[in-house]
Amino acid sequence: CQSLLKNLLFQLLGLSIATLSTVTHYGLHFTLISDISLESNSYRVIHHAAFYFGIGLSMMLILAALLSSAATVRESQCLTAMGFLCFALAFNGLIPAACWKYTHSTEVEDSMMDVYDFVYEEVRRNASNLRRHELGAIHEAFLCCGKHSPFGDTTNIEHKMCPPGQVHDAVQDCLQQIQHFLKKHMDFVSTLLGITIGFMVYGMILTSYLWFSIRFSSNLDRKGKYILR
Protein backbone atom coordinates (compact mmCIF):
# COMPACT_ATOMS: atom_id res chain seq x y z
CA CYS A 1 0.00 0.00 0.00
CA GLN A 2 2.85 2.35 0.86
CA SER A 3 4.55 1.55 -2.44
CA LEU A 4 1.35 2.30 -4.36
CA LEU A 5 1.05 5.64 -2.56
CA LYS A 6 4.59 6.55 -3.59
CA ASN A 7 3.79 5.63 -7.19
CA LEU A 8 0.77 7.93 -6.99
CA LEU A 9 3.11 10.75 -5.96
CA PHE A 10 5.23 10.03 -9.03
CA GLN A 11 2.14 10.33 -11.22
CA LEU A 12 1.20 13.64 -9.61
CA LEU A 13 4.73 14.89 -10.23
CA GLY A 14 4.43 13.87 -13.88
CA LEU A 15 1.12 15.73 -14.17
CA SER A 16 2.74 18.80 -12.58
CA ILE A 17 5.52 18.76 -15.17
CA ALA A 18 2.98 18.39 -17.99
CA THR A 19 0.95 21.30 -16.60
CA LEU A 20 4.00 23.54 -16.30
CA SER A 21 5.09 22.64 -19.85
CA THR A 22 1.63 23.45 -21.20
CA VAL A 23 1.45 26.77 -19.36
CA THR A 24 4.92 27.69 -20.60
CA HIS A 25 4.05 26.80 -24.19
CA TYR A 26 0.56 28.28 -24.39
CA GLY A 27 0.85 31.10 -21.83
CA LEU A 28 0.13 34.59 -23.15
CA HIS A 29 3.57 36.03 -22.36
CA PHE A 30 5.48 33.18 -24.00
CA THR A 31 3.30 32.74 -27.08
CA LEU A 32 3.35 36.49 -27.72
CA ILE A 33 7.15 36.64 -27.74
CA SER A 34 7.37 33.42 -29.78
CA ASP A 35 5.00 34.71 -32.47
CA ILE A 36 6.87 38.00 -32.80
CA SER A 37 10.41 36.58 -32.71
CA LEU A 38 12.35 36.29 -35.95
CA GLU A 39 13.80 33.05 -37.31
CA SER A 40 17.29 34.27 -36.41
CA ASN A 41 16.24 34.55 -32.76
CA SER A 42 16.78 31.40 -30.70
CA TYR A 43 13.73 31.89 -28.49
CA ARG A 44 11.26 30.10 -30.74
CA VAL A 45 13.45 26.98 -30.87
CA ILE A 46 13.87 27.00 -27.08
CA HIS A 47 10.14 27.58 -26.63
CA HIS A 48 9.14 24.49 -28.64
CA ALA A 49 11.99 22.31 -27.37
CA ALA A 50 11.07 23.01 -23.73
CA PHE A 51 7.44 22.02 -24.37
CA TYR A 52 8.22 18.72 -26.09
CA PHE A 53 10.87 17.84 -23.53
CA GLY A 54 8.48 18.53 -20.63
CA ILE A 55 5.65 16.51 -22.16
CA GLY A 56 8.00 13.61 -22.94
CA LEU A 57 9.42 13.69 -19.43
CA SER A 58 5.98 13.72 -17.82
CA MET A 59 4.81 10.78 -19.95
CA MET A 60 7.95 8.83 -19.08
CA LEU A 61 7.46 9.53 -15.37
CA ILE A 62 3.78 8.55 -15.42
CA LEU A 63 4.61 5.37 -17.35
CA ALA A 64 7.32 4.47 -14.83
CA ALA A 65 4.88 4.97 -11.96
CA LEU A 66 2.22 2.81 -13.63
CA LEU A 67 4.72 0.05 -14.36
CA SER A 68 5.98 0.14 -10.77
CA SER A 69 2.40 -0.08 -9.47
CA ALA A 70 1.62 -3.04 -11.72
CA ALA A 71 4.89 -4.71 -10.73
CA THR A 72 4.05 -4.30 -7.04
CA VAL A 73 0.59 -5.83 -7.45
CA ARG A 74 1.66 -8.69 -9.73
CA GLU A 75 5.14 -9.12 -8.25
CA SER A 76 6.58 -9.16 -11.74
CA GLN A 77 10.32 -8.84 -12.28
CA CYS A 78 9.82 -7.87 -15.91
CA LEU A 79 7.51 -4.94 -15.10
CA THR A 80 9.86 -3.83 -12.33
CA ALA A 81 12.80 -3.80 -14.75
CA MET A 82 10.77 -1.79 -17.27
CA GLY A 83 9.85 0.70 -14.54
CA PHE A 84 13.50 1.07 -13.60
CA LEU A 85 14.39 1.63 -17.26
CA CYS A 86 11.80 4.45 -17.53
CA PHE A 87 13.15 6.12 -14.39
CA ALA A 88 16.71 5.78 -15.72
CA LEU A 89 15.79 7.30 -19.09
CA ALA A 90 14.02 10.20 -17.41
CA PHE A 91 17.01 10.77 -15.13
CA ASN A 92 19.42 10.71 -18.09
CA GLY A 93 17.28 13.34 -19.79
CA LEU A 94 17.01 15.53 -16.70
CA ILE A 95 20.74 15.83 -16.04
CA PRO A 96 21.59 17.41 -19.44
CA ALA A 97 18.53 19.66 -19.10
CA ALA A 98 19.69 20.86 -15.68
CA CYS A 99 23.23 21.42 -16.98
CA TRP A 100 21.89 23.38 -19.96
CA LYS A 101 19.79 25.57 -17.71
CA TYR A 102 22.72 26.56 -15.51
CA THR A 103 25.20 27.01 -18.36
CA HIS A 104 22.73 28.96 -20.54
CA SER A 105 20.85 30.71 -17.75
CA THR A 106 20.73 34.07 -19.57
CA GLU A 107 20.05 32.83 -23.11
CA VAL A 108 16.25 32.73 -22.73
CA GLU A 109 16.21 36.11 -21.02
CA ASP A 110 18.44 37.69 -23.66
CA SER A 111 16.39 36.26 -26.53
CA MET A 112 13.12 37.61 -25.05
CA MET A 113 14.61 41.06 -24.52
CA ASP A 114 16.04 40.99 -28.05
CA VAL A 115 12.50 40.50 -29.37
CA TYR A 116 11.29 43.54 -27.44
CA ASP A 117 14.29 45.62 -28.54
CA PHE A 118 13.63 44.72 -32.17
CA VAL A 119 9.94 45.66 -32.05
CA TYR A 120 10.67 48.83 -30.07
CA GLU A 121 13.29 50.04 -32.54
CA GLU A 122 11.04 49.21 -35.49
CA VAL A 123 8.32 51.38 -34.00
CA ARG A 124 10.85 54.11 -33.23
CA ARG A 125 11.71 54.16 -36.92
CA ASN A 126 8.01 54.64 -37.80
CA ALA A 127 7.42 51.07 -38.94
CA SER A 128 4.13 49.52 -39.99
CA ASN A 129 0.99 49.33 -37.87
CA LEU A 130 1.70 45.63 -37.31
CA ARG A 131 4.80 46.45 -35.25
CA ARG A 132 2.87 49.06 -33.30
CA HIS A 133 0.19 46.51 -32.54
CA GLU A 134 2.84 44.00 -31.41
CA LEU A 135 4.49 46.57 -29.15
CA GLY A 136 1.15 47.48 -27.62
CA ALA A 137 0.39 43.79 -27.02
CA ILE A 138 3.71 43.36 -25.18
CA HIS A 139 2.97 46.41 -23.03
CA GLU A 140 -0.44 45.01 -22.10
CA ALA A 141 0.84 41.49 -21.41
CA PHE A 142 3.81 42.49 -19.24
CA LEU A 143 2.13 45.60 -17.76
CA CYS A 144 5.10 47.72 -18.74
CA CYS A 145 5.86 50.87 -20.68
CA GLY A 146 8.84 51.48 -22.95
CA LYS A 147 12.47 51.25 -21.90
CA HIS A 148 15.49 53.36 -21.09
CA SER A 149 17.12 53.76 -24.49
CA PRO A 150 20.62 55.02 -25.26
CA PHE A 151 19.36 56.51 -28.55
CA GLY A 152 18.17 59.75 -27.10
CA ASP A 153 14.69 60.97 -26.26
CA THR A 154 12.03 58.38 -27.03
CA THR A 155 9.20 59.91 -25.02
CA ASN A 156 6.99 60.21 -28.12
CA ILE A 157 6.81 56.43 -28.32
CA GLU A 158 5.83 56.14 -24.67
CA HIS A 159 3.15 58.81 -25.07
CA LYS A 160 1.67 57.07 -28.10
CA MET A 161 2.06 53.40 -27.14
CA CYS A 162 1.75 53.24 -23.34
CA PRO A 163 -1.36 53.47 -21.17
CA PRO A 164 -1.85 56.74 -19.28
CA GLY A 165 -0.02 56.93 -15.97
CA GLN A 166 2.83 54.65 -17.02
CA VAL A 167 4.92 57.15 -18.93
CA HIS A 168 8.32 57.85 -17.35
CA ASP A 169 7.62 55.27 -14.65
CA ALA A 170 10.97 53.56 -14.11
CA VAL A 171 9.34 50.63 -12.35
CA GLN A 172 7.43 49.80 -15.52
CA ASP A 173 10.49 49.56 -17.76
CA CYS A 174 9.71 46.66 -20.10
CA LEU A 175 13.17 45.11 -20.05
CA GLN A 176 13.06 45.03 -16.24
CA GLN A 177 9.55 43.60 -16.29
CA ILE A 178 10.58 40.84 -18.69
CA GLN A 179 13.57 39.99 -16.48
CA HIS A 180 11.40 39.96 -13.35
CA PHE A 181 8.68 37.80 -14.92
CA LEU A 182 11.14 35.30 -16.37
CA LYS A 183 13.14 35.08 -13.13
CA LYS A 184 10.05 34.07 -11.16
CA HIS A 185 9.11 31.50 -13.78
CA MET A 186 12.61 30.03 -13.98
CA ASP A 187 12.84 29.84 -10.19
CA PHE A 188 9.72 27.70 -10.21
CA VAL A 189 11.16 25.57 -13.03
CA SER A 190 14.41 25.11 -11.08
CA THR A 191 12.51 24.01 -7.98
CA LEU A 192 10.43 21.49 -9.91
CA LEU A 193 13.54 20.29 -11.74
CA GLY A 194 15.41 19.68 -8.49
CA ILE A 195 12.45 17.84 -6.96
CA THR A 196 12.10 15.69 -10.08
CA ILE A 197 15.78 14.72 -10.08
CA GLY A 198 15.51 13.71 -6.42
CA PHE A 199 12.42 11.62 -7.13
CA MET A 200 14.14 9.98 -10.10
CA VAL A 201 16.98 8.79 -7.88
CA TYR A 202 14.49 7.63 -5.28
CA GLY A 203 12.44 5.85 -7.97
CA MET A 204 15.44 3.97 -9.29
CA ILE A 205 16.41 2.89 -5.76
CA LEU A 206 12.82 1.85 -5.03
CA THR A 207 12.42 -0.22 -8.18
CA SER A 208 15.83 -1.86 -7.64
CA TYR A 209 14.81 -2.84 -4.11
CA LEU A 210 11.48 -4.12 -5.41
CA TRP A 211 13.18 -6.20 -8.12
CA PHE A 212 15.55 -7.86 -5.65
CA SER A 213 12.70 -8.44 -3.18
CA ILE A 214 10.59 -10.18 -5.81
CA ARG A 215 13.55 -12.27 -6.98
CA PHE A 216 14.62 -13.39 -3.51
CA SER A 217 11.07 -14.09 -2.36
CA SER A 218 10.42 -16.24 -5.41
CA ASN A 219 13.61 -18.20 -4.70
CA LEU A 220 12.58 -18.68 -1.06
CA ASP A 221 9.17 -19.96 -2.14
CA ARG A 222 10.85 -22.81 -3.99
CA LYS A 223 12.72 -23.99 -0.90
CA GLY A 224 11.11 -26.50 1.47
CA LYS A 225 8.84 -28.01 -1.17
CA TYR A 226 9.00 -31.73 -1.82
CA ILE A 227 7.67 -33.92 -4.56
CA LEU A 228 6.21 -37.30 -3.66
CA ARG A 229 7.24 -40.12 -5.92
N, C-alpha and C positions, 0 to 999 in steps of 0.2 A: 504494500500500500504506500509506504514511504517512497519507494522507487518510482511508482506511478505518479505521485505528487511532484517529484522532482522533474519527471518528464513533462508534466503539465507546465511547469515553470519554463522549461526550454521552449515549449510551443508558444507561450506568451511572449517570451523574448523574441522569437522569430516574427510574431505578429507585430511587435513594437518596431522592429527593424523595417518590416514591410511598410508600416504606417509612416515612419520617418522618411523612407525613400519616396513614397508617394507624395507626401507633403512637399518635400524638396523639389520633386520634379514638376508637380502641378501647382505649386504655390504661386501666388500672384507676383511676388517680388522676383522669383527665380525665372518664371516663364517670360516675364516682361523683358528682363535683361537678355535672356536667351534668344528671344525673337528679334531683338534690336541688334544683337552682336553680329559683326561681320564674320565671314568665313576665315579670315586671317586671325581672328581672336580665338583663343583656346577655351573660352568659357563654355561654348556650346558643346564641345567634345567632352569636357569635364562634367557638364550637366547631365548628358545622356549616359556617360559611363558610370557615374555615381548611382543613377537610378537602376540600371541593369545589374550592377554589382550588388546593390542592396536587396533587390528582389531575388536574385540568385542565392544570396547568402541566407535570406529568410526561408526560402524553400528548402535549402539544404538542412538548415537547423530544424525545421518542422519535421522533415523526413527522418532525420536522425532520432528525434524524440519519439516519433511514431514507431520506428523500428525497435527502439529500446523498450518501449512499452509492450509491443508484441513479443519481444524476446523474453521479457520478464514473465508474461502470462504463460507463454508456451514453453519456456525454458529451452529456447532454441539457440544453439551455438552459432548457426549460420546467420540468423537475424541479428544476434549480438555483434558478430563481426562486421556485418553491413552497417550497423549503427555506428560502430567505432570508425569505419571508413568514412562515413559522412561527417562525423565530428572532425576527423583528421583533415579532410578536404576543406572544410570551412575554416579550420585553424590556419592551414597553409595559405588560404586566401586572405585571411585577416591580417597576418603579419606583414605582407607587402603593402597592404592598404594603410596600415598604421605607420609604416616607415615612410610611405609616400606623403602622408598627411604632415608628418613632422619635418620632412625635408623640403616640401613644397608648400609650407604653411601660408605663404603670402601670394601664391600664384592665383588662387581663386579670387582673393581680394583685389589684386592688381588688375585682373581681367575684367571684373565688374566695374571698377573705377575707370578703366580704359573705355568701356562702353559709354559711361556717362560723359567722360571728357570728349569723346568723339561727337556725341549728339549735341552737347553744349556748344562746342566750337562750330559745328555746322549751323546751328541756329544763330550764333554770333556773326556768322558770315552771311546772314540773311538767306538761309537755305529754304527748301520747300516747306509747305504746310505739314507734310508728313513728319519731318523732323521736329517741328514745333509741337505736333500732337504727341510724339514719342517723349519729348522732354517734359511736357505737361503731365503725361501718364506717370513718369518716374517721380516727379514732384508729389503727385497725389499718393502713389504707392508708399514711398519712403517718408512722407510727411516732411519734406525738406524744401529748400529754396536756394538754388544757385550754388555758387562756390566762390572761394577766394582765388581769383585768377591773377597770374603775373602779367597779363596782357593789357593792363590798364583798367580804365573804368568800364565796368560791364553792368552798371545799374539799370540801363534801359532794358536789358534782358530780364532782370529780376522784376522790374515794374510790369512788364508785359506778361511774363510767364508764371509768376508766383502768386499765390493767394494773398489777399490783403492781410497785413499784420506780420508777414514773414520776411519782408524785405529788410536787409541789413541785419537780420538776426543771426549772430554767429553760431548759435546753438543749432540752427537748422541748416547748416552747411551740408550739402548733399554728400560730399565725399566722406565727411565725418559720420553722417547717418548711415551710409552704406557700410563703413567699417564697423560701426557699433552694432548694426543689425546682424552682419555676418559673424562677428565675434561671438555673440550670444548663441547663434545657431551652431557654430563650430564647437563651442564649449559643450553643448548638448550632444553633438555627434561624438566628441572625444569621450564623454562620460559613457555613452552607450557602447562605444567601441571597446573601452577598457573592460566594462562589465561583460561584454560578449566574449572577449578573449579569455577572461577568467572562467566563464562558464564552459568554454570549449575545452580548456584543460581539465576542468572538473568532469565534463562529460566523457572525455577519453579515459580518465582514471576510473570512472564509474562503470563504463562498459567493459573495460579490461577486467575489473574485479568481478563483474557479472559473468563474463565468459569463463574465467577460471573457476568460479563457484559452480556453474552449470557442469563444467567438465569434470571437476573433482567429485561432485555429488553423483553424477552418472556412473563414475568409476566405483564409488562406494556402494551404489545400489547393486552392482554385480557381485560384490563380495558376500559370502555367507549363504549363497544359494546353491542348492544341490539338486542333482538330477538323479531320479531313481531309475535303475536299470533292472 
